[in-house]
Each structure stands twice: as structure tokens, then as C-alpha cells.
């Protein structure tokens, strides 16, 4: 199991935003994190849909 913590750079691998690069800004719980995309917009994302770079 991969460890995703604040500041980790990742790529989204699922959904319509698949392939976009994001940075983890906050850990919500063991399944969800808040991520910031390249434009600075913050969204909640499932950790199963992220792959660390």
C-alpha cells in the first residue's frame, strides 16, 4: 500500500480529470485527500484514484 501525505505530487488515474497532475494539500481520512490542481483549485479525491510520481 502506498503512503500519501501532504505535499506528495500525484497523477489522477480515474475520472474525467485522469492524467492531470495534482499535489496533496490535506489528508481528510484514510480514503480521501484534498488535492490542488495546477490552476490552484482544491478538490476532494479518493486515494485509490491517485498514483504518486
Number of C-alpha atoms within 10 A of each C-alpha: 3 9 7 18 13 13 13 15 19 21 18 21 15 14 8 8 11 12 14 13 19 26 21 24 19 17 17 12 10 9 10 15 21 19 26 19 19 11 7 10 9 16 13 15 18 16 21 12 14 23 18 16 9
